[in-house]
Amino acid sequence: MRYRLGRAIGRLLALPVGEVPALDLLEELRTSWGNEAFVANLPFLAAVAKHAVAAEGPILECGSGLTTIVLGALAGRRGVPVHSLEHVPEWFAHVFTKLRRYRVPGIALRLTRLISYGPFEWYELPKGDWPNEFQLVVCDGPPNATTLGGRYGLLPLEGPHLPAGAIVLLDDATCSSEILVRRRWHLERRMREEIHQAPDRAYAVLTLGGQ
Ligand SMILES: C[S@@+](CC[C@H](N)C(=O)[O-])C[C@H]1O[C@@H](n2cnc3c(N)ncnc32)[C@H](O)[C@@H]1O
């Protein structure tokens, strides 16, 4: 498994800059990464890869894992900064070790806490070295089951840092909790929405309008 993962990440890092990885490579990354209960499914991982290749400005990731590796290989390697928020210390250590072992560039992986902002909970935002604007957000955390409001906090807290045209990739978009999150977001900000349905779950591509 470890050998397969290293080989797959090596193939990803060796792609010419600007090339979107083929589905068979992404599937090899998924199966060798393991963590089946949490890892991005193939359609979401492919969307993350496609947008990472195109991103020209800073990227925010909420909830780290294999997607962090893909963002580093396809955007971090080109000098596009990637800030990834993680609240579970053991999982942070796991992902950090993989980033270091496989020399995945350009990731600022941040161990942070989930804190209360009154009506909702979300990541405590790091102080210092925080981009003024993000062009792309990969929104796969924090978990709904244990977080008041789940992923909702992204927009009230980071919305001022998301300019018109910024893209949010939201996994699990048709789960009841994410339907609620999207409804609340639509009330607070203009955004165009595309839902991509796969047999197991769906993701949304949200393109933000002006504030
Ligand atoms: C849906 S997961 C993020 C998955 C990531 N985007 C990927 O593709 O691998 C969201 C959160 O679940 C938690 N998590 C992931 N794997 C876990 C594990 N094996 N055990 C406990 N928590 C885990 C982490 O806190 C993570 O930020």
The ligand as a Tripos MOL2 file, in Angstrom:
@<TRIPOS>MOLECULE
LIG
   27    29     1     0     0
SMALL
NO_CHARGES

@<TRIPOS>ATOM
      1 C1        -14.2280   14.3460    4.6500 C.3       1 LIG1
      2 S1        -12.7310   14.4280    5.5490 S.3       1 LIG1
      3 C2        -11.6520   15.2310    4.4080 C.3       1 LIG1
      4 C3        -11.1650   14.2860    3.3720 C.3       1 LIG1
      5 C4        -10.2000   14.8570    2.3700 C.3       1 LIG1
      6 N1        -10.7880   15.9490    1.6070 N.3       1 LIG1
      7 C5         -9.7260   13.7550    1.4450 C.2       1 LIG1
      8 O1        -10.0710   13.7380    0.2760 O.co2     1 LIG1
      9 O2         -9.0060   12.8700    1.9550 O.co2     1 LIG1
     10 C6        -13.0930   15.7120    6.6760 C.3       1 LIG1
     11 C7        -12.4180   15.5960    8.0200 C.3       1 LIG1
     12 O3        -12.6240   14.3090    8.5420 O.3       1 LIG1
     13 C8        -11.5800   14.0070    9.4640 C.3       1 LIG1
     14 N2        -10.9960   12.6920    9.1320 N.ar      1 LIG1
     15 C9        -10.5540   12.2760    7.9580 C.ar      1 LIG1
     16 N3        -10.1240   11.0050    8.0320 N.ar      1 LIG1
     17 C10       -10.2710   10.6220    9.3110 C.ar      1 LIG1
     18 C11        -9.9980    9.4320   10.0040 C.ar      1 LIG1
     19 N4         -9.4930    8.3490    9.4100 N.pl3     1 LIG1
     20 N5        -10.2960    9.3960   11.2950 N.ar      1 LIG1
     21 C12       -10.8080   10.4690   11.9150 C.ar      1 LIG1
     22 N6        -11.0920   11.6460   11.3090 N.ar      1 LIG1
     23 C13       -10.8270   11.7210   10.0100 C.ar      1 LIG1
     24 C14       -10.5310   15.0950    9.3570 C.3       1 LIG1
     25 O4        -10.6950   15.9930   10.4280 O.3       1 LIG1
     26 C15       -10.9220   15.7680    8.0500 C.3       1 LIG1
     27 O5        -10.5760   17.1150    8.0500 O.3       1 LIG1
@<TRIPOS>BOND
     1     1     2 1
     2     2     3 1
     3     2    10 1
     4     3     4 1
     5     4     5 1
     6     5     6 1
     7     5     7 1
     8     7     8 2
     9     7     9 1
    10    10    11 1
    11    11    12 1
    12    11    26 1
    13    12    13 1
    14    13    14 1
    15    13    24 1
    16    14    15 ar
    17    14    23 ar
    18    15    16 ar
    19    16    17 ar
    20    17    18 ar
    21    17    23 ar
    22    18    19 1
    23    18    20 ar
    24    20    21 ar
    25    21    22 ar
    26    22    23 ar
    27    24    25 1
    28    24    26 1
    29    26    27 1
@<TRIPOS>SUBSTRUCTURE
     1 LIG1         1 GROUP 0 **** ****
